[in-house]
Amino acid sequence: MSYKVSVLVVTFNRKKLLERCVQSIIRQSYPISSITIVDNNSSDGSYEYITTKFAMTFAIRNINFEWKRLKENCGGAGGFSCGVNLIRKTSYDFIWMMDDDGFPDKDCLLNLISHASTNSYIGPIVLSDKDKATLSFPLRLRKSLRVIDTIEDLKSYGSILHGVILPFNGTLLSGQLIKKIGAPDERFFIWGDEVDFTERARANGAEIFTVTTASFYHPKANNIGSPMFFGLLRFNDSDSLLKLYCYCRNNLINLKKYKNPIFPILFVLKTFFYFSFTRPNLKKMVLCMRAFHHGILNDFTHHKEYIK
């Protein structure tokens, strides 16, 4: 059986990386029916560049193509929310979601679709686009302190990692599941929307897992999953004040909503320890405390102060 797969890509001022992403989507061994690109108000000529380069290919391969330019930068959360809502108005079986700086292996979709169902929320392993052997983001096993960093670490787990996923990096969702959970929450802006979206899917009985035979490539993030407390814990540090602020605010909000009340307290303590002892930084500490204050209040407005 052949499914209608609609690809959703969110972009912002990365036209060369977007070109790489679109090229890899087109070359998939499993056919796609449409590509929707949501542009967070780019200023680098992405639209003209991509449409000029790929217009003929889209026509020849009978790929429906839509470019939606937003009036302002709404972050990844706003982009994915807009894109999911656009695709929901069309005929599709699955949505395949990704950012512009990542790109799938040519058999990525084929390997994902072979495990898909009407309740799917599944994804590939996300590897560094440079060495293609280490993971771009550390993958923590559910209900465990065990963290996977390389392909070598995956060998003992087989083709499926149940309950674990790195969302929005080649994530494949069924249309039936989308009807239950709706679109990502645009208020998060970045970092945290994928957690909320995943937990909503989990609450609706989604089949959540990583397919280790499906590969997706992404630049390795600096400081993401930085080890602390003798290597037992990890912390998502960032040199971007916007990202760090959103991470702290959004993670606290998600922990309050989906975890035991002790978890938000532990996260605050972990952050305090990290910027006091692991990587002392008073400026970042103050920023995080401000983010926690807004997280306690469920205030999603102040990230705009850090957008350059």
Secondary structure, 3 states (H helix, E strand, C coil): CCCCEEEEEEECCCHHHHHHHHHHHHCCCCCCCEEEEEECCCCCCHHHHHHHHHHHHHHHCCCEEEEEECCCCCHHHHHHHHHHHHHCCCCCCEEEEEECCCEECCCHHHHHHCCCCCCEEEEEEEEECCCCCEEEEEEECCCCCCEEEEHHHHHHHCCEEECCCCCCEEEEEEHHHHHHHCCCCHHHCCCCHHHHHHHHHHHCCCEEEEEEEEEEEECCCCCCCEEECCCCEEECCCCCHHHHHHHHHHHHHHHHHHCCCHHHHHHHHHHHHHHHHHCCCHHHHHHHHHHHHHHHCCCCCHHHHHCC
